[in-house]
């Protein structure tokens, strides 16, 4: 029986391949740790943005 | 008192929570999360997972992952200079190409963070015997605890979590 293609894993792998290429380049240039710091900063920003509301809350009208 | 485990949930685990295609796997993921909550186990996460989740184009989907994480007991593993070193060592030991560096980075985070298990749906590269043996050998050489690597069902079975 043919295995069902796992879309989720394929998506993750595609992102990870790009990330690996970026990290490998940095490793060859001897700045892997610095690149990982940059990746972490980007991840942290994404995390904070995702938890924010998409539209700013409406200001309460003054009575 | 029942043991509380430290579980590193890799990107594919979180992504699975919104997967409409493979219902059984999605169900297993939710059941695993319930078991984590009921056993008061600690979810370990890295900002590398966050970075990978950020590539999800749908905003609502991204928000869903983060809310799921936020709702449980979790801790971020902070980057340390040892983590990239572990990843490169593992990559060399595995004899794999540069394309696997990010995979190894996840294992580096789990090892450094003292995880009991890495939970993933990536059976082709991470949840396989070769990677488990590699990690075990590395951990033995460096006298640290090797985390188990498996799918939610496997990890649940090995650690005796109640997954229903």
Backbone of each chain as ProteinMPNN parsed JSONL, in Angstrom:
{"seq_chain_A": "XXXXXXXXXXXXXXXXXXXXXXXXXXXXXXXXXXXXXXXXXXXXXXXXXXXXXXXXXXXXXXX", "coords_chain_A": {"N_chain_A": [[0.84, -1.191, 0.0], [0.529, 2.193, -0.84], [2.219, 4.823, 0.844], [0.668, 7.486, 2.604], [1.226, 10.785, 1.621], [2.973, 12.904, 3.696], [2.059, 15.924, 4.372], [2.584, 17.857, 6.307], [5.125, 17.201, 7.402], [6.631, 17.443, 5.086], [6.434, 20.177, 4.579], [7.693, 21.256, 6.834], [10.23, 20.23, 6.435], [11.014, 21.516, 4.123], [11.258, 24.183, 4.936], [13.247, 23.808, 6.784], [15.39, 22.933, 5.286], [16.17, 25.236, 3.927], [16.899, 26.789, 6.089], [18.975, 25.264, 7.115], [20.843, 25.526, 5.069], [21.47, 28.203, 5.294], [22.57, 28.232, 7.87], [24.712, 26.517, 7.55], [26.347, 27.892, 5.786], [27.054, 30.002, 7.407], [28.44, 28.575, 9.328], [30.664, 27.717, 7.911], [31.88, 30.107, 7.572], [32.654, 30.59, 10.063], [30.906, 31.716, 11.912], [28.712, 30.566, 13.231], [27.415, 30.556, 15.72], [26.682, 33.241, 16.038], [24.928, 33.49, 13.927], [22.941, 31.768, 14.731], [22.039, 33.18, 16.903], [20.847, 35.287, 15.582], [18.806, 33.918, 14.263], [17.341, 33.064, 16.464], [16.477, 35.518, 17.456], [14.759, 36.286, 15.404], [12.868, 34.264, 15.613], [11.84, 34.773, 18.129], [10.669, 37.245, 17.755], [8.684, 36.546, 15.947], [7.112, 34.931, 17.541], [6.171, 36.734, 19.48], [4.752, 38.473, 17.819], [2.752, 36.818, 16.829], [1.187, 36.384, 19.017], [0.017, 38.764, 19.4], [-2.81, 40.927, 18.883], [-4.514, 41.002, 15.702], [-5.674, 43.36, 14.846], [-5.462, 46.597, 16.174], [-6.734, 47.314, 19.451], [-9.806, 49.039, 19.866], [-9.933, 52.378, 20.905], [-11.204, 53.281, 24.056], [-14.061, 55.219, 24.236], [-14.121, 58.499, 25.522], [-16.186, 59.578, 28.128]], "CA_chain_A": [[0.0, 0.0, 0.0], [1.329, 3.421, -0.91], [2.121, 5.643, 2.056], [0.088, 8.805, 2.382], [2.252, 11.814, 1.69], [2.78, 13.699, 4.897], [2.211, 17.329, 3.97], [3.156, 18.608, 7.43], [6.574, 16.944, 7.475], [7.221, 18.025, 3.865], [6.512, 21.639, 4.775], [8.737, 21.53, 7.838], [11.523, 19.893, 5.825], [11.382, 22.538, 3.146], [11.732, 25.335, 5.719], [14.478, 23.434, 7.476], [16.482, 22.867, 4.297], [16.626, 26.621, 3.712], [17.544, 27.208, 7.332], [20.239, 24.528, 7.198], [21.77, 26.13, 4.101], [21.896, 29.476, 5.9], [23.433, 27.932, 9.023], [25.938, 25.879, 7.059], [27.164, 28.979, 5.221], [27.603, 30.716, 8.568], [29.41, 27.67, 9.971], [31.893, 27.757, 7.122], [32.51, 31.413, 7.79], [33.044, 30.635, 11.476], [30.019, 32.551, 12.725], [27.473, 29.808, 13.413], [26.733, 30.993, 16.946], [26.082, 34.564, 15.773], [23.775, 33.268, 13.041], [21.888, 31.163, 15.558], [21.478, 34.276, 17.706], [19.948, 36.024, 14.683], [17.629, 33.049, 14.061], [16.57, 33.124, 17.715], [15.807, 36.834, 17.526], [13.643, 36.244, 14.451], [11.858, 33.364, 16.203], [11.239, 35.461, 19.269], [9.808, 38.297, 17.202], [7.518, 35.865, 15.361], [6.299, 34.454, 18.669], [5.487, 37.901, 20.061], [3.783, 39.0, 16.844], [1.614, 35.896, 16.693], [0.314, 36.486, 20.186], [-0.643, 40.074, 19.386], [-4.069, 40.971, 18.161], [-4.25, 41.482, 14.343], [-6.084, 44.762, 14.739], [-5.337, 47.215, 17.503], [-8.005, 47.497, 20.157], [-10.369, 50.371, 19.706], [-9.812, 53.179, 22.117], [-12.488, 53.509, 24.714], [-14.458, 56.628, 24.081], [-14.259, 59.225, 26.791], [-17.557, 60.066, 28.361]], "C_chain_A": [[0.884, 1.253, 0.0], [1.133, 4.25, 0.353], [1.521, 7.0, 1.723], [1.197, 9.837, 2.534], [1.967, 12.717, 2.889], [3.107, 15.168, 4.595], [2.938, 18.145, 5.054], [4.68, 18.445, 7.472], [7.275, 17.548, 6.252], [7.423, 19.53, 4.019], [7.642, 22.007, 5.732], [10.115, 21.304, 7.215], [11.977, 20.971, 4.85], [11.91, 23.8, 3.848], [13.108, 25.035, 6.295], [15.668, 23.33, 6.526], [17.066, 24.254, 4.053], [17.413, 27.121, 4.924], [18.916, 26.535, 7.472], [21.275, 25.147, 6.273], [22.342, 27.425, 4.677], [22.888, 29.227, 7.046], [24.771, 27.343, 8.579], [26.909, 26.921, 6.509], [27.844, 29.738, 6.378], [28.671, 29.872, 9.259], [30.744, 27.705, 9.226], [32.645, 29.075, 7.282], [32.891, 31.619, 9.254], [32.153, 31.513, 12.335], [28.658, 31.864, 12.924], [26.698, 30.29, 14.649], [26.016, 32.324, 16.723], [24.834, 34.409, 14.894], [22.609, 32.658, 13.824], [21.235, 32.228, 16.447], [20.477, 35.072, 16.869], [18.66, 35.23, 14.455], [16.73, 33.104, 15.3], [15.809, 34.438, 17.841], [14.593, 36.855, 16.606], [12.505, 35.38, 14.991], [11.113, 34.04, 17.336], [10.265, 36.529, 18.791], [8.528, 37.662, 16.645], [6.554, 35.414, 16.455], [5.492, 35.603, 19.264], [4.418, 38.436, 19.119], [2.54, 38.124, 16.762], [0.656, 36.009, 17.869], [-0.423, 37.828, 20.25], [-1.958, 39.978, 18.627], [-3.811, 41.514, 16.745], [-4.649, 42.937, 14.151], [-5.97, 45.396, 16.119], [-6.693, 47.438, 18.139], [-8.514, 48.932, 19.985], [-10.253, 51.131, 21.023], [-11.185, 53.377, 22.741], [-12.838, 54.994, 24.633], [-14.619, 57.289, 25.444], [-15.671, 59.732, 26.949], [-17.485, 61.505, 28.865]], "O_chain_A": [[1.857, 1.346, 0.749], [0.02, 4.365, 0.866], [1.828, 7.589, 0.687], [2.004, 9.769, 3.462], [0.857, 13.222, 3.058], [4.267, 15.578, 4.57], [3.779, 18.994, 4.761], [5.42, 19.424, 7.565], [8.372, 18.096, 6.365], [8.457, 20.076, 3.634], [8.426, 22.924, 5.487], [11.044, 22.081, 7.436], [13.161, 21.294, 4.761], [12.887, 24.403, 3.403], [14.005, 25.879, 6.297], [16.807, 23.603, 6.907], [18.282, 24.43, 3.981], [18.444, 27.78, 4.795], [19.888, 27.162, 7.893], [22.443, 25.279, 6.638], [23.536, 27.701, 4.562], [23.901, 29.915, 7.172], [25.818, 27.634, 9.158], [28.118, 26.848, 6.729], [29.031, 30.062, 6.325], [29.685, 30.397, 9.718], [31.812, 27.721, 9.838], [33.867, 29.143, 7.147], [33.384, 32.68, 9.637], [32.589, 32.006, 13.376], [27.605, 32.49, 12.802], [25.473, 30.411, 14.614], [24.882, 32.509, 17.167], [23.83, 35.095, 15.085], [21.447, 32.995, 13.599], [20.033, 32.181, 16.709], [19.42, 35.478, 17.35], [17.564, 35.792, 14.453], [15.507, 33.18, 15.186], [14.657, 34.469, 18.273], [13.534, 37.369, 16.967], [11.33, 35.72, 14.846], [9.899, 33.889, 17.476], [9.18, 36.696, 19.348], [7.429, 38.179, 16.848], [5.336, 35.506, 16.304], [4.295, 35.473, 19.519], [3.324, 38.804, 19.547], [1.421, 38.622, 16.642], [-0.542, 35.76, 17.731], [-1.351, 38.009, 21.038], [-2.175, 39.061, 17.836], [-2.972, 42.401, 16.586], [-4.024, 43.66, 13.376], [-6.345, 44.785, 17.119], [-7.677, 47.715, 17.454], [-7.742, 49.891, 19.964], [-10.454, 50.577, 22.104], [-12.18, 53.607, 22.054], [-12.027, 55.875, 24.92], [-15.175, 56.713, 26.38], [-16.27, 60.253, 26.008], [-18.518, 62.12, 29.128]]}, "seq_chain_B": "XXXXXXXXXXXXXXXXXXXXXXXXXXXXXXXXXXXXXXXXXXXXXXXXXXXXXXXXXXXXXXXXXXXXXXXXXXXXXXXXXXXXXXXXXXXXXXXXXXXXXXXXXXXXXXXXXXXXXXXXXXXXXXXXXXXXXXXXXXXXXXXXXXXXXXXXXXXXXXXXXXXX", "coords_chain_B": {"N_chain_B": [[5.116, 9.888, 44.147], [4.182, 10.679, 40.842], [6.406, 10.63, 38.039], [7.676, 13.6, 36.518], [8.076, 14.659, 33.292], [10.42, 16.149, 30.96], [9.734, 17.494, 27.976], [10.668, 17.866, 24.674], [9.115, 19.43, 22.179], [9.008, 19.178, 18.859], [9.0, 21.068, 15.724], [7.293, 19.804, 13.733], [5.431, 18.516, 15.301], [3.842, 20.572, 16.408], [2.854, 21.719, 14.084], [1.249, 19.695, 13.19], [-1.071, 19.906, 14.612], [-2.853, 21.394, 13.204], [-3.422, 19.996, 10.981], [-5.375, 18.972, 8.367], [-5.404, 16.671, 6.912], [-4.295, 14.114, 7.835], [-5.993, 12.572, 9.972], [-5.757, 10.735, 12.071], [-3.169, 11.019, 13.062], [-3.245, 13.649, 13.849], [-5.119, 13.479, 15.857], [-3.717, 11.872, 17.656], [-1.726, 13.67, 18.357], [-3.123, 15.669, 19.734], [-4.098, 14.108, 21.811], [-1.736, 13.491, 23.034], [-0.929, 15.996, 23.953], [-2.92, 16.412, 25.858], [-2.251, 14.429, 27.66], [0.202, 15.406, 28.492], [-0.602, 17.682, 29.836], [-2.265, 16.621, 31.871], [-0.456, 15.125, 33.311], [1.202, 17.035, 34.272], [3.591, 17.591, 32.966], [6.623, 19.067, 31.651], [6.817, 21.261, 28.94], [9.304, 21.69, 26.632], [10.793, 24.165, 24.655], [12.228, 25.699, 21.748], [13.575, 28.722, 20.343], [14.134, 28.27, 17.788], [12.222, 26.518, 16.87], [10.105, 28.29, 16.917], [10.905, 30.033, 14.933], [10.758, 28.355, 12.721], [8.057, 27.789, 12.7], [7.117, 30.252, 12.071], [7.208, 30.407, 9.365], [4.84, 29.526, 8.412], [2.26, 30.328, 6.266], [-0.385, 31.157, 6.846], [-1.895, 33.394, 9.0], [-3.715, 32.957, 11.105], [-3.345, 30.298, 11.626], [-0.727, 30.248, 12.533], [-1.033, 31.682, 14.872], [-2.612, 29.947, 16.273], [-0.839, 27.821, 16.902], [0.917, 29.108, 18.644], [-0.756, 29.877, 20.691], [-1.557, 27.437, 21.668], [0.81, 26.528, 22.717], [1.299, 28.473, 24.632], [-0.699, 27.962, 26.414], [0.089, 25.883, 28.011], [2.296, 24.399, 30.51], [5.408, 25.558, 30.041], [8.797, 25.963, 28.868], [11.418, 27.96, 27.626], [14.331, 26.983, 25.905], [17.321, 28.456, 26.249], [19.605, 29.797, 23.921], [22.911, 28.613, 23.769], [26.476, 28.62, 23.6], [27.26, 26.033, 23.415], [25.321, 24.564, 22.098], [25.276, 24.931, 19.155], [27.729, 23.688, 18.76], [27.321, 21.053, 19.591], [25.472, 20.332, 17.653], [26.981, 20.44, 15.267], [28.901, 18.483, 15.805], [27.246, 16.22, 15.985], [26.282, 16.143, 13.407], [28.583, 15.578, 11.96], [29.209, 13.1, 13.055], [27.045, 11.655, 12.173], [27.47, 11.576, 9.536], [26.172, 13.006, 7.641], [24.899, 15.317, 5.173], [25.133, 18.981, 4.78], [22.478, 19.752, 4.778], [21.167, 18.662, 6.911], [21.711, 20.085, 9.124], [20.019, 21.825, 10.615], [18.22, 19.997, 11.685], [19.895, 18.631, 13.43], [20.474, 20.68, 15.103], [18.138, 20.966, 16.545], [18.271, 18.619, 18.03], [20.493, 19.241, 19.49], [19.528, 21.331, 21.085], [17.636, 19.899, 22.589], [19.246, 18.064, 23.939], [20.963, 19.732, 25.371], [19.109, 21.09, 26.888], [18.312, 19.181, 28.648], [16.276, 17.36, 28.039], [13.823, 14.754, 28.354], [12.636, 13.498, 26.294], [12.336, 13.78, 22.711], [9.791, 14.889, 20.781], [8.367, 14.139, 17.767], [7.118, 14.23, 14.356], [8.618, 13.542, 12.294], [9.554, 10.96, 10.813], [11.316, 10.119, 8.95], [13.847, 11.245, 9.249], [14.419, 12.076, 11.959], [12.958, 10.54, 14.017], [14.091, 7.829, 13.973], [15.956, 4.737, 14.043], [18.718, 5.002, 13.51], [19.355, 7.695, 14.095], [18.663, 7.739, 16.774], [20.529, 5.963, 17.894], [22.855, 7.32, 17.357], [22.578, 9.662, 18.872], [22.477, 8.596, 21.393], [25.022, 7.459, 21.621], [26.598, 9.737, 21.479], [25.751, 11.096, 23.765], [26.589, 9.327, 25.729], [29.359, 9.433, 25.45], [29.795, 12.032, 26.266], [28.862, 12.038, 28.775], [26.186, 12.735, 29.442], [22.579, 12.846, 29.714], [20.741, 10.981, 27.367], [18.142, 12.029, 25.281], [15.016, 10.408, 24.479], [13.823, 9.677, 21.184], [10.977, 10.085, 19.317], [7.7, 9.412, 17.841], [4.573, 10.94, 18.921], [2.974, 8.798, 19.895], [4.832, 6.743, 20.3], [6.614, 7.875, 22.185], [4.836, 8.334, 24.244], [4.203, 5.701, 24.913], [6.72, 4.693, 25.716], [7.331, 6.303, 27.92], [5.257, 5.854, 29.509], [2.973, 7.477, 29.473], [-0.388, 8.528, 29.81], [-2.149, 8.135, 27.16], [-5.075, 8.714, 25.559]], "CA_chain_B": [[4.657, 10.892, 43.193], [4.495, 10.314, 39.462], [7.532, 11.396, 37.494], [7.339, 14.657, 35.562], [9.085, 14.633, 32.236], [10.71, 17.359, 30.177], [9.498, 17.017, 26.614], [10.958, 18.829, 23.618], [8.165, 19.219, 21.085], [9.64, 19.701, 17.654], [8.092, 21.842, 14.858], [6.263, 19.006, 13.055], [4.385, 18.199, 16.285], [2.934, 21.731, 16.493], [2.191, 21.887, 12.781], [0.259, 18.631, 13.036], [-2.312, 20.274, 15.302], [-3.773, 22.013, 12.249], [-3.361, 19.2, 9.758], [-6.69, 18.408, 8.084], [-5.298, 15.463, 6.087], [-4.068, 12.854, 8.54], [-6.774, 12.736, 11.201], [-5.287, 9.872, 13.163], [-1.96, 11.632, 13.637], [-3.647, 14.875, 14.543], [-5.779, 13.029, 17.091], [-2.639, 11.431, 18.557], [-1.023, 14.862, 18.859], [-3.971, 16.293, 20.767], [-4.137, 13.198, 22.963], [-0.438, 13.638, 23.701], [-0.963, 17.269, 24.697], [-3.772, 16.211, 27.044], [-1.456, 13.636, 28.615], [1.219, 16.319, 29.03], [-1.289, 18.549, 30.81], [-2.761, 15.902, 33.05], [0.687, 14.661, 34.103], [1.98, 18.23, 34.64], [4.943, 17.503, 32.405], [7.1, 20.368, 31.175], [7.084, 21.349, 27.501], [10.492, 22.483, 26.316], [10.668, 24.719, 23.307], [13.345, 26.581, 21.391], [13.169, 29.789, 19.416], [14.302, 27.707, 16.442], [10.878, 26.02, 16.541], [9.312, 29.492, 16.638], [11.346, 30.534, 13.628], [10.226, 27.459, 11.691], [6.595, 27.961, 12.665], [6.83, 31.568, 11.478], [7.115, 30.264, 7.909], [3.458, 29.158, 8.062], [1.719, 31.551, 5.667], [-1.658, 31.593, 7.418], [-1.71, 34.065, 10.282], [-4.565, 32.32, 12.124], [-2.705, 29.021, 11.941], [0.445, 30.566, 13.361], [-1.53, 32.112, 16.178], [-3.106, 28.731, 16.925], [0.304, 27.09, 17.486], [1.465, 29.848, 19.777], [-1.725, 29.841, 21.797], [-1.489, 26.072, 22.226], [2.025, 26.466, 23.522], [1.145, 29.392, 25.75], [-1.673, 27.414, 27.356], [0.639, 24.831, 28.88], [3.52, 24.655, 31.27], [6.492, 25.451, 29.07], [10.033, 26.7, 29.148], [12.289, 28.136, 26.456], [15.744, 26.643, 26.096], [18.078, 29.604, 25.735], [20.777, 29.428, 23.11], [24.196, 28.605, 24.446], [27.496, 28.313, 22.579], [27.438, 24.576, 23.308], [24.289, 23.968, 21.229], [25.77, 24.765, 17.782], [28.85, 22.734, 18.754], [26.724, 19.707, 19.652], [24.842, 20.08, 16.346], [28.019, 20.152, 14.264], [29.477, 17.172, 16.172], [26.276, 15.182, 15.618], [26.229, 16.098, 11.934], [29.793, 14.873, 11.517], [29.1, 11.696, 13.461], [26.003, 11.011, 11.365], [27.961, 11.503, 8.16], [25.133, 13.546, 6.765], [25.243, 16.572, 4.511], [24.766, 20.229, 5.459], [21.016, 19.89, 4.824], [20.616, 18.129, 8.164], [22.237, 20.864, 10.252], [18.924, 22.334, 11.464], [17.719, 18.817, 12.431], [20.845, 18.374, 14.515], [20.37, 21.808, 16.033], [17.03, 20.616, 17.449], [18.779, 17.613, 18.975], [21.391, 19.99, 20.375], [18.684, 22.026, 22.072], [17.028, 18.912, 23.487], [20.311, 17.497, 24.769], [21.431, 20.779, 26.284], [18.003, 21.43, 27.791], [18.043, 18.059, 29.546], [14.961, 16.782, 27.716], [13.673, 13.302, 28.472], [12.25, 12.983, 24.978], [12.05, 14.69, 21.598], [8.567, 14.383, 20.163], [8.381, 14.608, 16.374], [6.441, 13.379, 13.356], [9.588, 13.332, 11.229], [10.048, 9.585, 10.952], [12.34, 9.845, 7.935], [15.176, 11.689, 9.675], [14.658, 12.159, 13.409], [12.452, 9.392, 14.787], [14.553, 6.564, 13.374], [16.951, 4.068, 14.893], [20.069, 5.514, 13.267], [19.499, 8.941, 14.85], [18.605, 7.403, 18.216], [21.823, 5.36, 18.262], [23.84, 8.405, 17.262], [22.393, 10.556, 20.016], [22.819, 7.819, 22.586], [26.485, 7.339, 21.649], [27.129, 11.076, 21.775], [25.436, 11.394, 25.165], [27.44, 8.463, 26.565], [30.722, 9.987, 25.376], [29.857, 13.307, 26.995], [28.293, 11.785, 30.109], [24.909, 13.427, 29.662], [21.422, 11.968, 29.487], [20.259, 11.034, 25.98], [16.682, 11.989, 25.197], [14.401, 9.468, 23.545], [13.256, 10.399, 20.033], [9.889, 9.282, 18.762], [6.408, 10.04, 17.543], [3.829, 11.059, 20.189], [2.535, 7.486, 20.374], [6.001, 6.0, 20.794], [7.101, 8.506, 23.421], [3.805, 8.052, 25.247], [4.346, 4.304, 25.333], [7.998, 4.506, 26.432], [7.344, 7.001, 29.203], [4.077, 5.441, 30.276], [1.991, 8.55, 29.566], [-1.74, 8.013, 29.54], [-2.696, 8.74, 25.94], [-6.359, 8.078, 25.211]], "C_chain_B": [[5.089, 10.496, 41.777], [5.596, 11.217, 38.917], [7.046, 12.445, 36.497], [8.458, 14.773, 34.548], [9.246, 15.989, 31.569], [10.676, 16.938, 28.712], [9.74, 18.12, 25.586], [10.041, 18.531, 22.443], [8.667, 19.953, 19.846], [8.571, 20.303, 16.719], [6.963, 21.0, 14.237], [5.133, 18.614, 14.011], [3.355, 19.329, 16.333], [2.16, 21.904, 15.21], [1.065, 20.87, 12.603], [-1.093, 19.017, 13.646], [-3.323, 20.922, 14.36], [-3.811, 21.23, 10.936], [-4.73, 18.577, 9.461], [-6.615, 17.03, 7.413], [-5.212, 14.168, 6.903], [-4.706, 12.918, 9.937], [-6.206, 11.958, 12.381], [-4.069, 10.488, 13.864], [-2.303, 12.902, 14.398], [-4.293, 14.514, 15.883], [-4.736, 12.602, 18.124], [-1.914, 12.625, 19.174], [-1.828, 15.531, 19.959], [-4.027, 15.428, 22.022], [-2.834, 13.316, 23.758], [-0.413, 14.917, 24.539], [-1.809, 17.139, 25.966], [-3.011, 15.434, 28.118], [-0.377, 14.491, 29.274], [0.593, 17.18, 30.123], [-1.681, 17.791, 32.073], [-1.615, 15.398, 33.925], [1.565, 15.795, 34.599], [3.426, 18.137, 34.161], [5.324, 18.874, 31.822], [7.388, 20.312, 29.674], [8.307, 22.239, 27.305], [10.365, 22.958, 24.879], [11.892, 25.579, 23.017], [12.82, 27.65, 20.449], [13.399, 29.358, 17.969], [12.956, 27.146, 15.965], [9.991, 27.209, 16.154], [9.625, 30.041, 15.248], [10.75, 29.669, 12.513], [8.703, 27.59, 11.57], [6.214, 29.277, 11.991], [6.707, 31.489, 9.961], [5.717, 29.846, 7.463], [2.764, 30.393, 7.505], [0.448, 32.081, 6.345], [-1.472, 32.158, 8.832], [-2.478, 33.348, 11.402], [-3.944, 31.003, 12.586], [-1.504, 29.235, 12.875], [0.014, 30.903, 14.785], [-2.007, 30.896, 16.99], [-1.964, 27.976, 17.617], [0.782, 27.784, 18.759], [0.532, 29.826, 20.973], [-1.705, 28.472, 22.482], [-0.281, 25.937, 23.142], [1.832, 27.28, 24.803], [0.258, 28.796, 26.834], [-1.101, 26.348, 28.286], [1.94, 25.243, 29.564], [4.704, 24.497, 30.312], [7.71, 26.277, 29.492], [10.867, 26.79, 27.87], [13.708, 27.712, 26.808], [16.533, 27.792, 25.457], [19.313, 29.121, 24.994], [22.048, 29.579, 23.927], [25.234, 28.21, 23.401], [27.704, 26.809, 22.399], [26.478, 23.971, 22.269], [24.758, 23.844, 19.768], [26.913, 23.745, 17.693], [28.336, 21.296, 18.77], [26.156, 19.351, 18.276], [25.876, 19.703, 15.292], [28.658, 18.79, 14.538], [28.547, 16.037, 15.736], [26.206, 15.013, 14.1], [27.421, 15.319, 11.387], [29.703, 13.391, 11.842], [28.084, 10.952, 12.6], [26.463, 10.828, 9.928], [26.935, 12.036, 7.183], [25.54, 14.921, 6.234], [24.772, 17.794, 5.285], [23.259, 20.412, 5.611], [20.398, 19.412, 6.123], [21.042, 18.956, 9.371], [21.128, 21.364, 11.19], [18.293, 21.199, 12.28], [18.592, 18.585, 13.663], [20.806, 19.481, 15.567], [19.23, 21.535, 17.034], [17.494, 19.593, 18.493], [19.732, 18.266, 19.978], [20.612, 20.706, 21.47], [18.136, 21.027, 23.094], [18.056, 18.349, 24.467], [20.753, 18.506, 25.819], [20.359, 21.126, 27.32], [17.629, 20.305, 28.744], [16.68, 17.425, 29.304], [14.961, 15.272, 27.935], [13.309, 12.695, 27.118], [12.062, 14.112, 23.979], [10.834, 14.098, 20.889], [8.45, 14.997, 18.773], [7.529, 13.694, 15.499], [7.392, 13.08, 12.201], [10.225, 11.941, 11.392], [11.177, 9.272, 9.972], [13.737, 10.199, 8.443], [15.412, 11.647, 11.185], [14.215, 10.907, 14.167], [12.814, 8.075, 14.1], [15.734, 6.033, 14.178], [18.358, 4.646, 14.751], [20.321, 6.776, 14.114], [19.494, 8.669, 16.352], [19.946, 6.85, 18.692], [22.907, 6.428, 18.33], [23.795, 9.302, 18.5], [22.809, 9.858, 21.315], [24.346, 7.731, 22.738], [27.118, 8.675, 22.027], [26.95, 11.406, 23.255], [26.337, 10.571, 26.098], [28.867, 9.012, 26.617], [30.855, 11.235, 26.241], [29.227, 13.244, 28.379], [27.085, 12.677, 30.412], [23.778, 12.452, 29.337], [20.951, 12.113, 28.035], [18.741, 11.045, 25.964], [16.203, 10.903, 24.231], [13.905, 10.289, 22.355], [12.145, 9.533, 19.451], [8.658, 10.097, 18.437], [5.634, 10.141, 18.866], [3.413, 9.702, 20.767], [3.692, 6.708, 20.992], [6.47, 6.561, 22.135], [6.113, 8.239, 24.554], [3.941, 6.643, 25.802], [5.607, 4.114, 26.175], [7.97, 5.128, 27.821], [6.138, 6.648, 30.064], [3.07, 6.567, 30.478], [0.619, 7.979, 29.207], [-2.335, 8.74, 28.345], [-3.964, 7.983, 25.559], [-6.938, 8.724, 23.973]], "O_chain_B": [[6.211, 10.041, 41.555], [5.706, 12.39, 39.276], [6.117, 12.2, 35.728], [9.625, 14.959, 34.894], [8.359, 16.842, 31.601], [11.489, 16.126, 28.268], [9.101, 19.171, 25.623], [10.177, 17.497, 21.788], [8.735, 21.182, 19.808], [7.377, 20.069, 16.909], [5.81, 21.432, 14.216], [4.001, 18.403, 13.575], [2.15, 19.082, 16.302], [0.964, 22.196, 15.225], [0.059, 21.149, 11.952], [-2.133, 18.505, 13.233], [-4.511, 20.994, 14.675], [-4.197, 21.77, 9.9], [-5.197, 17.736, 10.229], [-7.61, 16.308, 7.345], [-5.982, 13.235, 6.673], [-4.061, 13.264, 10.926], [-6.174, 12.436, 13.515], [-3.963, 10.476, 15.091], [-1.73, 13.192, 15.449], [-4.045, 15.159, 16.902], [-4.849, 12.923, 19.307], [-1.537, 12.604, 20.346], [-1.281, 15.916, 20.993], [-4.008, 15.934, 23.144], [-2.831, 13.248, 24.987], [0.057, 14.923, 25.676], [-1.461, 17.684, 27.014], [-3.105, 15.729, 29.309], [-0.076, 14.327, 30.457], [1.176, 17.38, 31.189], [-1.46, 18.255, 33.191], [-1.774, 15.258, 35.138], [2.566, 15.553, 35.273], [4.356, 18.547, 34.855], [4.467, 19.713, 31.542], [8.108, 19.433, 29.2], [8.339, 23.386, 27.751], [9.887, 22.234, 24.006], [12.513, 26.119, 23.932], [11.761, 27.501, 19.84], [12.916, 30.003, 17.039], [12.599, 27.286, 14.795], [9.228, 27.141, 15.19], [8.736, 30.451, 14.501], [10.295, 30.185, 11.492], [8.144, 27.512, 10.476], [5.133, 29.404, 11.417], [6.164, 32.4, 9.335], [5.436, 29.814, 6.265], [2.682, 31.41, 8.193], [0.229, 33.291, 6.412], [-0.961, 31.485, 9.727], [-1.958, 33.157, 12.501], [-4.005, 30.642, 13.762], [-1.304, 28.513, 13.851], [0.622, 30.463, 15.761], [-1.832, 30.828, 18.207], [-2.096, 27.547, 18.764], [1.016, 27.155, 19.791], [0.972, 29.766, 22.121], [-1.82, 28.367, 23.703], [-0.348, 25.313, 24.2], [2.16, 26.832, 25.901], [0.431, 29.081, 28.019], [-1.755, 25.958, 29.252], [2.567, 26.254, 29.248], [4.961, 23.395, 29.827], [7.636, 27.155, 30.351], [10.999, 25.815, 27.13], [14.22, 28.043, 27.877], [16.409, 28.052, 24.261], [19.97, 28.161, 25.397], [22.227, 30.544, 24.67], [24.905, 27.539, 22.424], [28.241, 26.358, 21.387], [26.807, 22.968, 21.636], [24.651, 22.762, 19.19], [27.052, 23.035, 16.697], [28.848, 20.433, 18.057], [26.326, 18.233, 17.79], [25.675, 18.765, 14.52], [28.926, 18.03, 13.607], [28.995, 15.027, 15.193], [26.089, 13.902, 13.583], [27.283, 14.508, 10.471], [30.064, 12.537, 11.032], [28.244, 9.762, 12.33], [25.905, 10.016, 9.19], [26.841, 11.577, 6.045], [26.415, 15.586, 6.788], [24.101, 17.673, 6.31], [22.813, 21.154, 6.486], [19.24, 19.714, 6.412], [20.769, 18.58, 10.511], [21.282, 21.33, 12.411], [17.882, 21.405, 13.422], [18.1, 18.375, 14.771], [21.068, 19.254, 16.749], [19.351, 21.84, 18.22], [17.157, 19.688, 19.673], [19.773, 17.897, 21.152], [20.998, 20.684, 22.639], [18.166, 21.273, 24.3], [17.781, 18.18, 25.655], [20.898, 18.179, 26.997], [20.666, 21.418, 28.476], [16.721, 20.462, 29.56], [16.009, 17.003, 30.245], [15.973, 14.602, 27.727], [13.628, 11.541, 26.83], [11.689, 15.231, 24.331], [10.854, 12.946, 20.455], [8.437, 16.218, 18.621], [7.257, 12.546, 15.849], [7.002, 12.43, 11.232], [11.274, 11.78, 12.016], [11.903, 8.292, 10.138], [14.708, 9.523, 8.102], [16.478, 11.232, 11.638], [15.011, 10.292, 14.876], [11.937, 7.31, 13.7], [16.412, 6.773, 14.89], [19.095, 4.768, 15.729], [21.361, 6.905, 14.76], [20.236, 9.298, 17.106], [20.438, 7.22, 19.757], [23.751, 6.437, 19.226], [24.821, 9.647, 19.085], [23.41, 10.462, 22.204], [24.887, 7.905, 23.83], [28.068, 8.721, 22.809], [27.857, 11.919, 23.91], [26.789, 11.067, 27.13], [29.497, 9.053, 27.674], [31.89, 11.466, 26.865], [29.079, 14.258, 29.061], [26.981, 13.282, 31.48], [23.997, 11.384, 28.764], [20.784, 13.227, 27.536], [18.109, 10.175, 26.563], [16.905, 10.537, 23.289], [13.599, 11.471, 22.505], [12.37, 8.366, 19.131], [8.579, 11.293, 18.715], [6.009, 9.488, 19.84], [3.489, 9.485, 21.976], [3.558, 6.1, 22.054], [6.692, 5.819, 23.092], [6.512, 7.952, 25.683], [3.811, 6.42, 27.006], [5.574, 3.459, 27.216], [8.507, 4.568, 28.777], [6.022, 7.093, 31.206], [2.393, 6.628, 31.504], [0.506, 7.06, 28.396], [-2.938, 9.805, 28.479], [-3.934, 6.785, 25.276], [-8.014, 8.333, 23.518]]}, "name": "protein", "num_of_chains": 2, "seq": "XXXXXXXXXXXXXXXXXXXXXXXXXXXXXXXXXXXXXXXXXXXXXXXXXXXXXXXXXXXXXXXXXXXXXXXXXXXXXXXXXXXXXXXXXXXXXXXXXXXXXXXXXXXXXXXXXXXXXXXXXXXXXXXXXXXXXXXXXXXXXXXXXXXXXXXXXXXXXXXXXXXXXXXXXXXXXXXXXXXXXXXXXXXXXXXXXXXXXXXXXXXXXXXXXXXXXXXXXXXXXXXXXXX"}
